[in-house]
Amino acid sequence: MNSLCRLTSLLLLSHLAATTVAAAGPPAPHPTAEALEFFEKRVRPILVNQCYTCHSANTNSKGGLRVDDRNGLIQGGGSGPAVVPGDPENSLLIQAVNHAEDAPKMPPKKRLSPEEVADLTQWVKDGAAWPEAKLAAAVGKPNAKYDKLRETHWAWQPVAKVAAPNVQGASWVRDDLDRFILARLEQEGLKPVGDADPQTLLRRLTFDLTGLPPTPEEIVAFVNDDSHDALDKLVDRLLASPAFGERWGRHWLDVARYGESTGSSRNIPYPHAWRYRDYVINAINKDKPFDQFIREQVAGDLLPAGSPEEKDEHLIATGFLALGVKDVNQRFKVRFIMDNVDEQIDTVSRSVLGVTASCARCHDHKFDPIPTADYYALAGIFQSSDLCAGVRNKMGGGGLDYYDTQLLLHLGPKSAAAAEPNEKIAAATKAVAKARAELVAIRDSADSEKTGPDGRPKLAAARQKLNRLQAELIALSDPAVNGAKLAFGVRDAKTVSDTQIRIRGEAEKLGPTVPRGFLTLLQFPDQPKVNPSQSGRLELAQWLTSEKNPLTPRVMANRVWQNLFGEGLVKSVDNFGISGDVPSHPELLDHLATQFVRDGWSVKTLVKRVVLSRAYRLSSENAEANDAVDPGNRLVWRHTPRRLHAEEIRDATLAAAGTLNLTPPEASPAKDMKVTELRNNEPRAKELAKAARESHHRSLYLPLLRQLTPTSLEVFDFAEQGMVTGHRDTTTVATQALYLLNDPFVRRESLSLAGRLLQRTDLDDKDRVDLAYRLTVSRPATAAEIARIRGFLADYESAASVALASSSSSSTPKAQPIALASVSTTDTSDAGSQTTADAAKPKKKPAPLNPDDVEADDEPVVEEVLPQVDAKTAAWASFCQALLGTAEFRYVP
């Protein structure tokens, strides 16, 4: 049995943990007491007194070298290994302290005594003894508690084949899933509320499936459709819409922590990240089977492909593993690598399995049966893969120092320009080598602090020259500049191997080696075995998507339910472990998971099954008796209203105004950005903010660089781009109201909506008010609302006329009326769903309602003199902005 094999492995690890010295390369021999005493008395004091200031974990660690850890010395820094145990002649440390001709001179401004040099040399010759790092006592040992959890916790048991229960109110049921809902309600003595009215159901369905509001024409058509299959036809139309992939693709991008930059301490752009975004949208629209969708993202580069186009698609899919947050300012490469491995493990385990495997990095998981050995079994798989995100670590770099052109994936054939030898590149390479030699010579000379002819210290000038030449070389060799088609993702490394447990999670402190493999909390027959000549990602992808793996279909079925009901059957959608929630309807969850797999892992089929249920069609009305028993609506006796996501609010605003451009843009505003540090207050950041403000595309396509989220998204609880986000927070804070009152985007679109209404010369004011309600809140206005709004418009127009007359007659300069937004002269009856060339026409940016309201940072673009806004238009714009600020506009009942 697999469990017996793993137990044997764990017992072996326990033995190794007590006897193995942390080492890089061949294991070090067990040090003798005499060797350790020599190290502690004669060697460690030298390292502490002479080296720690510049080369330790708590200092700047120049050159990326640590001398306070044995593995730091053996792995070395930017110049290679500092110590070769048993071979002092080939140890850079010994060469440096001897001030050898071609080696760096250490310490830089003085020499060690002959006795100190002799002690270091003898220490290396004898094998570089170092006190052993100890694993925690429990690591690698059998754990009875873990065994019990594996056998009893609901999430890790096989998906049960459950029959739909019998219910008393069978006439209410439309689908088997309704039986599970009704059975729980009847068990508690509760009854579901009535069904939602057609207009409410249409608004709910259209937003849930496309992220957009229904048009007035769609409302009329659905309300007047008395056919028995009206709802089925509506759902099929919405599922076939390109907007479905955009809406549900955004759900997965939340889970995939999608972002277009590294974030963290140095924010470096990902100019090719948009390819992964488009891959996700296309996969959802094509209804790519979810198991294939996961396999491509974890191991696309290792999958067979039927064409070059499919191969490129597979490579782009692996961007899932590459686009996370990265601390490129991490000075130690080994830590940079292991931090990225940890980020990948966390993303894969939480997004696909709903488990928090990364908690086992430093110690056995405190709650779930995930020993540290399991974590490093996964770590070996990802460490055996090149993370091709185009960036590398470099402490305190500048310019293009963080850009690594070797860590990019080439799509299709390489361009001729990229393949041909380049004389400029060859010359730049020689110039860099010469500048590096000059820097070393100056650094090791007595003149390093002296000033040169330009008045600057020679060493600083030499370092600046080298940095400049390196940046020029990187720019010349940039495949993007040379016409290559590039993507971010992963590929198998040249060297694949198992990895060692890191003691207490510290990257340099190596324990026993763990065979590559999967989490032992899930064990089922015929599990794939890691191919020793590959990373193991292919087998991991197969293990994740096996029909015998109960977590993957359960987690995805729960995500679909959460996206349609506002809350999952398991509320902790990213955590199915011991510390997570328990399912409110466990049999229903297994029923949905079973159907999901049986239907070929089709997301669209699962979505359709759920939205056609009677449970989904319930109204959101309250029932006091039910509320007293189940105030959180966990039993689904009503439909819980939800606030629109940030993207839906913005997109619905554009749709109402008739300015939404539904044609997907090419690439991203970030696609041509240089791979250099991006600061929040620099011109490039302002250009991105401007691009976001002026865009009329769907919010999905706005530039999404980390730490630079567009205001229209940030204010309404946009997804956390640094981690798996299966469920967004929903807050109500003052900044949201202030945004709706004052933001230039809201004022601009309010004015556009007013212009759209006023252009309808075939309508009177009563019908215009009614159309405004249909465009914004998807229902006709009531008679009382129309009367109140007409009174408001008359009062506003009268007051505005007086103000304008006073302004024009006064000798004192005052704020003049401002320009009306330009609106299309085409028929606006279906502008909310434009897909024609008219929708793609550039829109002129209107000024805000009052020039005095323009914020200091705003840079309005006025290309020509536009018509003046009169009092009537100002009144209608004010009314439209009020509608866009209502709770009814922001919520779906």
DATAUR-V633072 format. One record per residue. RES is the residue in three letters. OMEGA is omega as a letter, one per 30 degrees, with the letter a starting at -180 (* if undefined). D_FIRST is the distance of its C-alpha to the first C-alpha in Angstrom with 2 decimals. Layout:
BEGIN
{{RES,OMEGA,D_FIRST} {RES,OMEGA,D_FIRST}}
END
This chain:
BEGIN
{{MET,l,0.00} {ASN,a,3.79} {SER,l,5.40} {LEU,l,5.31} {CYS,a,6.50} {ARG,l,8.81} {LEU,l,9.98} {THR,l,10.95} {SER,a,12.65} {LEU,l,14.43} {LEU,l,15.69} {LEU,l,16.98} {LEU,l,18.68} {SER,l,20.27} {HIS,a,21.77} {LEU,a,22.95} {ALA,a,24.51} {ALA,a,26.79} {THR,a,27.98} {THR,l,28.11} {VAL,l,31.36} {ALA,a,31.28} {ALA,l,32.50} {ALA,a,32.95} {GLY,a,32.41} {PRO,a,31.92} {PRO,l,30.94} {ALA,l,34.07} {PRO,l,34.63} {HIS,a,34.56} {PRO,l,38.10} {THR,l,40.53} {ALA,l,42.51} {GLU,a,45.62} {ALA,l,44.16} {LEU,l,43.11} {GLU,l,46.51} {PHE,l,48.24} {PHE,a,46.30} {GLU,a,47.06} {LYS,a,50.74} {ARG,a,51.76} {VAL,a,49.45} {ARG,l,48.12} {PRO,l,51.74} {ILE,a,52.73} {LEU,a,49.90} {VAL,a,50.65} {ASN,a,54.41} {GLN,a,54.68} {CYS,a,51.62} {TYR,a,49.95} {THR,a,52.73} {CYS,a,51.65} {HIS,l,48.11} {SER,a,45.85} {ALA,a,43.47} {ASN,l,46.32} {THR,a,48.95} {ASN,l,49.60} {SER,a,47.67} {LYS,a,50.01} {GLY,a,48.51} {GLY,a,45.03} {LEU,l,44.89} {ARG,l,43.58} {VAL,l,44.72} {ASP,l,43.42} {ASP,a,39.87} {ARG,a,38.83} {ASN,l,36.63} {GLY,l,39.48} {LEU,a,41.71} {ILE,l,39.34} {GLN,l,38.40} {GLY,l,42.05} {GLY,a,43.88} {GLY,a,45.85} {SER,l,47.32} {GLY,a,44.07} {PRO,l,42.56} {ALA,a,45.00} {VAL,l,43.63} {VAL,a,42.26} {PRO,l,41.26} {GLY,a,43.30} {ASP,a,45.58} {PRO,a,48.37} {GLU,l,50.45} {ASN,l,47.93} {SER,a,47.14} {LEU,l,48.90} {LEU,a,49.35} {ILE,l,51.44} {GLN,a,53.37} {ALA,a,54.13} {VAL,l,55.44} {ASN,a,57.55} {HIS,l,58.96} {ALA,a,58.20} {GLU,a,60.12} {ASP,a,57.32} {ALA,l,55.13} {PRO,a,55.50} {LYS,a,57.73} {MET,f,56.04} {PRO,a,57.27} {PRO,a,59.36} {LYS,l,62.72} {LYS,a,62.78} {ARG,l,61.38} {LEU,l,59.36} {SER,l,61.18} {PRO,l,60.74} {GLU,l,59.02} {GLU,l,56.43} {VAL,a,55.78} {ALA,l,55.43} {ASP,l,52.93} {LEU,a,50.73} {THR,a,50.98} {GLN,l,50.08} {TRP,l,47.08} {VAL,a,45.67} {LYS,a,46.54} {ASP,l,44.61} {GLY,l,41.41} {ALA,a,42.06} {ALA,a,40.65} {TRP,l,39.48} {PRO,a,38.14} {GLU,l,34.36} {ALA,a,32.84} {LYS,l,30.43} {LEU,l,27.27} {ALA,a,27.28} {ALA,a,26.15} {ALA,a,23.23} {VAL,l,21.79} {GLY,a,18.55} {LYS,l,18.14} {PRO,a,15.68} {ASN,a,17.26} {ALA,l,17.28} {LYS,l,19.33} {TYR,a,16.86} {ASP,a,14.11} {LYS,l,16.83} {LEU,l,17.98} {ARG,a,14.73} {GLU,a,14.85} {THR,a,18.61} {HIS,a,20.24} {TRP,a,21.58} {ALA,a,21.05} {TRP,l,17.27} {GLN,l,16.84} {PRO,l,16.91} {VAL,a,20.52} {ALA,l,22.15} {LYS,a,24.43} {VAL,l,27.56} {ALA,l,30.95} {ALA,a,34.04} {PRO,l,35.80} {ASN,a,39.26} {VAL,l,42.05} {GLN,a,45.71} {GLY,a,47.09} {ALA,a,45.62} {SER,l,48.63} {TRP,a,47.56} {VAL,l,44.22} {ARG,a,44.04} {ASP,l,40.28} {ASP,a,37.27} {LEU,l,36.43} {ASP,l,39.86} {ARG,l,38.78} {PHE,l,36.11} {ILE,a,38.78} {LEU,l,41.47} {ALA,l,39.37} {ARG,l,38.78} {LEU,l,42.47} {GLU,l,43.61} {GLN,a,41.36} {GLU,l,43.35} {GLY,a,46.64} {LEU,l,47.12} {LYS,l,48.45} {PRO,l,47.95} {VAL,a,51.05} {GLY,a,52.83} {ASP,l,51.98} {ALA,l,53.07} {ASP,a,56.25} {PRO,a,56.03} {GLN,l,57.22} {THR,a,54.68} {LEU,l,51.83} {LEU,l,52.96} {ARG,l,53.11} {ARG,a,49.66} {LEU,a,48.09} {THR,l,49.89} {PHE,a,48.93} {ASP,a,45.30} {LEU,a,44.81} {THR,a,47.18} {GLY,a,48.15} {LEU,l,51.80} {PRO,l,54.44} {PRO,l,55.84} {THR,l,59.26} {PRO,a,62.29} {GLU,l,62.35} {GLU,l,58.73} {ILE,a,59.52} {VAL,a,62.51} {ALA,a,60.67} {PHE,a,57.74} {VAL,a,59.95} {ASN,a,62.22} {ASP,a,59.50} {ASP,a,59.56} {SER,a,57.31} {HIS,a,54.30} {ASP,a,51.93} {ALA,a,53.51} {LEU,l,50.44} {ASP,l,48.13} {LYS,l,50.52} {LEU,a,50.67} {VAL,l,46.91} {ASP,l,46.64} {ARG,a,49.43} {LEU,l,47.87} {LEU,a,44.44} {ALA,a,46.26} {SER,l,48.25} {PRO,a,47.50} {ALA,l,47.76} {PHE,l,44.48} {GLY,l,42.57} {GLU,l,44.62} {ARG,a,43.95} {TRP,l,40.22} {GLY,l,39.77} {ARG,l,41.17} {HIS,a,38.50} {TRP,l,35.80} {LEU,l,37.97} {ASP,a,37.93} {VAL,a,34.15} {ALA,a,34.23} {ARG,a,36.80} {TYR,l,39.19} {GLY,a,42.15} {GLU,l,44.61} {SER,a,44.80} {THR,a,42.82} {GLY,l,44.29} {SER,a,43.91} {SER,l,46.63} {ARG,a,47.83} {ASN,a,47.68} {ILE,a,47.37} {PRO,l,47.64} {TYR,a,45.01} {PRO,a,47.56} {HIS,a,45.08} {ALA,a,42.79} {TRP,l,44.54} {ARG,l,42.82} {TYR,l,39.50} {ARG,a,41.42} {ASP,l,42.86} {TYR,a,39.53} {VAL,a,38.13} {ILE,a,41.29} {ASN,a,41.29} {ALA,l,37.61} {ILE,a,38.21} {ASN,l,41.43} {LYS,a,39.87} {ASP,l,37.07} {LYS,l,34.47} {PRO,a,31.16} {PHE,l,29.47} {ASP,l,26.16} {GLN,l,28.31} {PHE,l,30.34} {ILE,a,27.39} {ARG,a,26.12} {GLU,a,29.66} {GLN,a,30.06} {VAL,a,26.93} {ALA,a,27.07} {GLY,a,30.30} {ASP,a,31.46} {LEU,a,28.49} {LEU,l,28.87} {PRO,a,31.07} {ALA,a,34.53} {GLY,a,37.14} {SER,l,40.12} {PRO,l,41.31} {GLU,l,41.77} {GLU,l,38.18} {LYS,l,37.06} {ASP,l,39.29} {GLU,l,37.90} {HIS,l,34.35} {LEU,l,35.57} {ILE,a,37.47} {ALA,a,34.45} {THR,l,32.69} {GLY,l,35.53} {PHE,a,33.18} {LEU,a,31.60} {ALA,a,34.99} {LEU,l,37.46} {GLY,l,36.53} {VAL,l,38.78} {LYS,l,39.29} {ASP,a,41.30} {VAL,l,43.12} {ASN,l,45.27} {GLN,a,42.42} {ARG,a,43.96} {PHE,a,40.79} {LYS,a,38.93} {VAL,l,35.61} {ARG,l,35.88} {PHE,a,36.93} {ILE,a,33.84} {MET,l,31.39} {ASP,l,33.25} {ASN,l,32.93} {VAL,l,29.20} {ASP,l,28.94} {GLU,l,31.09} {GLN,l,28.91} {ILE,a,25.69} {ASP,a,27.65} {THR,a,29.07} {VAL,a,25.95} {SER,a,23.85} {ARG,a,26.76} {SER,a,28.21} {VAL,a,25.20} {LEU,a,22.67} {GLY,l,25.15} {VAL,a,23.52} {THR,a,25.37} {ALA,a,23.01} {SER,l,26.04} {CYS,a,26.61} {ALA,a,24.00} {ARG,a,26.18} {CYS,a,27.96} {HIS,l,25.71} {ASP,a,22.62} {HIS,a,23.29} {LYS,a,25.61} {PHE,a,24.45} {ASP,a,21.22} {PRO,l,17.76} {ILE,l,18.32} {PRO,l,18.50} {THR,l,20.92} {ALA,l,18.27} {ASP,l,17.01} {TYR,a,20.68} {TYR,l,21.31} {ALA,l,18.31} {LEU,a,20.29} {ALA,l,23.55} {GLY,l,22.86} {ILE,a,22.69} {PHE,l,26.01} {GLN,l,27.63} {SER,a,27.13} {SER,l,29.24} {ASP,l,33.02} {LEU,a,34.24} {CYS,l,37.31} {ALA,l,39.45} {GLY,a,42.55} {VAL,l,42.79} {ARG,l,42.21} {ASN,l,42.76} {LYS,a,46.17} {MET,l,47.71} {GLY,a,51.05} {GLY,l,51.39} {GLY,l,54.02} {GLY,a,54.87} {LEU,a,52.19} {ASP,a,50.45} {TYR,a,47.24} {TYR,l,47.18} {ASP,a,44.95} {THR,l,45.81} {GLN,a,43.04} {LEU,l,40.43} {LEU,l,41.37} {LEU,l,40.01} {HIS,l,42.62} {LEU,a,42.79} {GLY,l,44.36} {PRO,l,46.48} {LYS,l,47.92} {SER,l,51.57} {ALA,a,54.18} {ALA,a,55.46} {ALA,a,52.09} {ALA,a,51.57} {GLU,l,55.03} {PRO,a,55.92} {ASN,a,57.95} {GLU,l,60.88} {LYS,l,60.90} {ILE,l,57.28} {ALA,l,58.09} {ALA,l,61.13} {ALA,l,59.26} {THR,l,56.56} {LYS,a,59.33} {ALA,l,60.99} {VAL,a,57.81} {ALA,l,57.36} {LYS,a,60.99} {ALA,l,60.85} {ARG,l,57.78} {ALA,l,59.65} {GLU,l,62.68} {LEU,l,60.63} {VAL,a,59.17} {ALA,l,62.67} {ILE,a,64.21} {ARG,a,61.43} {ASP,a,61.86} {SER,l,65.64} {ALA,a,68.11} {ASP,a,69.20} {SER,a,66.01} {GLU,a,67.73} {LYS,a,71.05} {THR,l,72.16} {GLY,a,72.77} {PRO,a,75.66} {ASP,l,74.16} {GLY,l,74.08} {ARG,l,70.30} {PRO,a,68.37} {LYS,a,67.57} {LEU,l,63.90} {ALA,l,63.45} {ALA,l,65.32} {ALA,l,63.22} {ARG,l,59.95} {GLN,l,61.27} {LYS,l,62.32} {LEU,l,58.91} {ASN,a,57.20} {ARG,a,59.68} {LEU,l,59.19} {GLN,l,55.40} {ALA,l,55.65} {GLU,l,57.99} {LEU,l,55.62} {ILE,l,52.70} {ALA,a,54.96} {LEU,a,56.14} {SER,a,52.67} {ASP,a,51.27} {PRO,l,49.83} {ALA,l,50.69} {VAL,a,54.33} {ASN,l,54.17} {GLY,a,53.18} {ALA,l,49.42} {LYS,a,47.28} {LEU,l,44.60} {ALA,l,41.57} {PHE,l,39.17} {GLY,l,35.43} {VAL,l,32.84} {ARG,l,32.14} {ASP,l,29.87} {ALA,l,31.40} {LYS,l,32.83} {THR,l,30.46} {VAL,a,26.80} {SER,l,24.61} {ASP,a,22.15} {THR,a,24.03} {GLN,l,24.52} {ILE,l,24.23} {ARG,a,27.77} {ILE,a,28.95} {ARG,l,30.27} {GLY,a,29.90} {GLU,a,32.86} {ALA,a,32.57} {GLU,a,34.21} {LYS,a,32.35} {LEU,l,29.34} {GLY,a,26.50} {PRO,l,23.45} {THR,a,22.03} {VAL,l,18.84} {PRO,l,16.97} {ARG,a,17.70} {GLY,a,15.18} {PHE,a,14.93} {LEU,a,14.94} {THR,l,11.87} {LEU,l,13.79} {LEU,l,12.74} {GLN,l,9.22} {PHE,a,9.40} {PRO,l,8.57} {ASP,l,10.37} {GLN,l,11.02} {PRO,l,13.83} {LYS,a,13.81} {VAL,l,16.93} {ASN,a,19.74} {PRO,a,20.99} {SER,l,24.55} {GLN,a,24.55} {SER,a,24.18} {GLY,l,20.98} {ARG,l,22.95} {LEU,l,22.57} {GLU,l,18.79} {LEU,l,19.21} {ALA,l,21.72} {GLN,l,19.51} {TRP,a,16.71} {LEU,a,19.53} {THR,l,21.02} {SER,l,18.19} {GLU,l,19.21} {LYS,l,15.82} {ASN,a,16.70} {PRO,a,18.77} {LEU,a,20.71} {THR,l,22.64} {PRO,l,24.50} {ARG,a,25.06} {VAL,a,26.54} {MET,l,28.80} {ALA,l,29.95} {ASN,l,30.88} {ARG,l,32.76} {VAL,l,34.75} {TRP,a,35.66} {GLN,a,36.74} {ASN,a,38.92} {LEU,a,40.66} {PHE,l,41.02} {GLY,a,41.35} {GLU,a,38.42} {GLY,l,34.79} {LEU,l,33.22} {VAL,a,31.26} {LYS,l,34.10} {SER,a,32.09} {VAL,a,31.27} {ASP,a,29.69} {ASN,l,27.67} {PHE,a,25.24} {GLY,a,23.95} {ILE,a,24.96} {SER,l,28.39} {GLY,a,29.00} {ASP,l,30.61} {VAL,a,29.25} {PRO,l,30.11} {SER,l,33.46} {HIS,a,32.34} {PRO,l,28.53} {GLU,l,28.84} {LEU,l,31.18} {LEU,l,28.88} {ASP,l,26.08} {HIS,l,28.83} {LEU,l,30.03} {ALA,l,26.60} {THR,l,25.98} {GLN,a,29.48} {PHE,l,29.07} {VAL,a,26.20} {ARG,l,27.93} {ASP,l,31.12} {GLY,a,29.64} {TRP,a,29.08} {SER,l,32.89} {VAL,a,34.24} {LYS,l,37.71} {THR,l,36.66} {LEU,l,34.91} {VAL,a,37.97} {LYS,a,40.30} {ARG,a,38.44} {VAL,a,38.78} {VAL,l,42.40} {LEU,l,43.61} {SER,l,42.39} {ARG,a,44.98} {ALA,a,43.25} {TYR,a,43.90} {ARG,a,47.53} {LEU,l,48.45} {SER,l,51.37} {SER,a,51.18} {GLU,a,53.84} {ASN,l,53.33} {ALA,a,53.39} {GLU,a,54.32} {ALA,l,52.66} {ASN,a,49.33} {ASP,l,49.74} {ALA,a,50.28} {VAL,a,46.94} {ASP,a,44.83} {PRO,l,46.76} {GLY,l,43.88} {ASN,l,43.54} {ARG,a,39.79} {LEU,l,40.25} {VAL,l,42.07} {TRP,l,45.40} {ARG,l,47.23} {HIS,a,46.62} {THR,l,46.54} {PRO,l,49.04} {ARG,l,47.75} {ARG,l,49.64} {LEU,l,49.51} {HIS,a,47.54} {ALA,a,49.71} {GLU,a,49.54} {GLU,l,50.56} {ILE,l,53.55} {ARG,a,54.79} {ASP,l,54.18} {ALA,l,55.82} {THR,l,58.77} {LEU,a,59.23} {ALA,l,58.84} {ALA,a,61.49} {ALA,a,63.82} {GLY,a,63.41} {THR,a,62.41} {LEU,l,58.69} {ASN,a,57.85} {LEU,l,54.87} {THR,a,54.81} {PRO,l,51.81} {PRO,l,53.16} {GLU,l,52.26} {ALA,a,49.89} {SER,l,50.57} {PRO,a,53.48} {ALA,a,51.28} {LYS,a,50.75} {ASP,a,53.58} {MET,l,53.17} {LYS,a,53.15} {VAL,l,50.00} {THR,a,51.84} {GLU,a,51.64} {LEU,l,52.66} {ARG,a,54.55} {ASN,a,55.25} {ASN,a,59.01} {GLU,a,59.54} {PRO,a,61.16} {ARG,l,57.92} {ALA,l,56.49} {LYS,l,59.72} {GLU,l,59.56} {LEU,l,56.09} {ALA,l,57.38} {LYS,l,60.37} {ALA,l,58.26} {ALA,a,56.24} {ARG,a,59.47} {GLU,a,61.14} {SER,l,58.24} {HIS,l,58.47} {HIS,l,55.03} {ARG,a,52.15} {SER,l,50.75} {LEU,a,47.44} {TYR,l,49.41} {LEU,l,51.10} {PRO,a,50.40} {LEU,l,47.44} {LEU,a,47.52} {ARG,a,45.95} {GLN,l,48.57} {LEU,a,51.06} {THR,l,50.13} {PRO,a,53.09} {THR,a,55.01} {SER,l,54.73} {LEU,a,50.92} {GLU,a,50.67} {VAL,a,52.93} {PHE,l,50.81} {ASP,l,47.42} {PHE,a,46.00} {ALA,l,42.30} {GLU,a,41.16} {GLN,a,40.70} {GLY,a,38.75} {MET,l,35.58} {VAL,a,33.59} {THR,l,36.02} {GLY,a,34.79} {HIS,l,37.68} {ARG,l,41.10} {ASP,l,43.32} {THR,a,46.53} {THR,l,49.42} {THR,a,53.11} {VAL,a,55.19} {ALA,a,58.78} {THR,l,58.06} {GLN,l,57.02} {ALA,l,60.41} {LEU,l,62.19} {TYR,a,60.39} {LEU,l,61.48} {LEU,a,65.02} {ASN,a,65.53} {ASP,a,63.13} {PRO,l,64.94} {PHE,a,62.28} {VAL,l,62.85} {ARG,a,66.63} {ARG,a,66.55} {GLU,l,64.56} {SER,l,66.68} {LEU,l,69.70} {SER,l,68.13} {LEU,l,67.33} {ALA,l,70.93} {GLY,l,72.21} {ARG,a,70.07} {LEU,a,71.56} {LEU,l,75.12} {GLN,l,74.99} {ARG,a,74.62} {THR,l,78.37} {ASP,a,77.80} {LEU,l,76.56} {ASP,a,78.52} {ASP,l,77.24} {LYS,a,75.88} {ASP,l,73.72} {ARG,l,72.69} {VAL,l,71.41} {ASP,l,69.51} {LEU,l,67.99} {ALA,l,66.97} {TYR,a,64.99} {ARG,a,63.34} {LEU,a,62.35} {THR,a,60.93} {VAL,l,59.66} {SER,l,59.37} {ARG,l,61.95} {PRO,l,65.72} {ALA,l,67.86} {THR,l,69.50} {ALA,l,73.29} {ALA,l,73.34} {GLU,l,71.24} {ILE,l,73.51} {ALA,a,76.62} {ARG,a,75.27} {ILE,l,74.15} {ARG,l,77.47} {GLY,l,79.28} {PHE,a,77.15} {LEU,l,77.79} {ALA,l,81.53} {ASP,a,81.71} {TYR,a,79.63} {GLU,l,81.66} {SER,a,84.92} {ALA,a,83.95} {ALA,l,82.61} {SER,l,85.87} {VAL,a,87.94} {ALA,a,85.83} {LEU,l,86.08} {ALA,l,89.81} {SER,a,90.31} {SER,a,88.31} {SER,a,90.28} {SER,a,93.69} {SER,l,93.04} {SER,l,94.43} {THR,l,91.54} {PRO,l,88.56} {LYS,l,85.68} {ALA,l,82.29} {GLN,l,82.86} {PRO,a,80.97} {ILE,a,77.84} {ALA,l,76.58} {LEU,l,74.93} {ALA,l,71.55} {SER,l,71.89} {VAL,a,70.35} {SER,l,69.90} {THR,l,72.88} {THR,l,70.65} {ASP,a,70.02} {THR,a,67.81} {SER,l,66.88} {ASP,a,63.36} {ALA,l,63.12} {GLY,l,60.10} {SER,a,58.06} {GLN,l,59.84} {THR,a,58.11} {THR,l,61.27} {ALA,l,63.03} {ASP,a,65.06} {ALA,a,62.00} {ALA,a,61.42} {LYS,l,64.97} {PRO,l,65.33} {LYS,l,66.26} {LYS,a,68.98} {LYS,l,68.00} {PRO,l,70.25} {ALA,l,71.68} {PRO,a,70.84} {LEU,l,73.15} {ASN,a,75.23} {PRO,l,75.57} {ASP,a,75.80} {ASP,a,72.19} {VAL,l,70.80} {GLU,a,68.57} {ALA,a,69.30} {ASP,a,66.13} {ASP,l,66.74} {GLU,a,68.01} {PRO,l,69.22} {VAL,l,69.80} {VAL,a,73.11} {GLU,l,73.95} {GLU,l,77.11} {VAL,a,79.35} {LEU,l,77.93} {PRO,l,79.86} {GLN,l,80.70} {VAL,l,78.91} {ASP,a,81.43} {ALA,a,81.37} {LYS,l,79.93} {THR,l,76.96} {ALA,l,76.32} {ALA,l,76.35} {TRP,l,73.82} {ALA,l,71.57} {SER,l,71.63} {PHE,a,70.70} {CYS,l,67.83} {GLN,l,66.45} {ALA,l,66.63} {LEU,a,64.61} {LEU,l,61.93} {GLY,a,61.79} {THR,l,61.20} {ALA,a,58.03} {GLU,l,58.17} {PHE,a,57.84} {ARG,a,54.80} {TYR,l,52.92} {VAL,a,51.43} {PRO,*,51.86}}
END
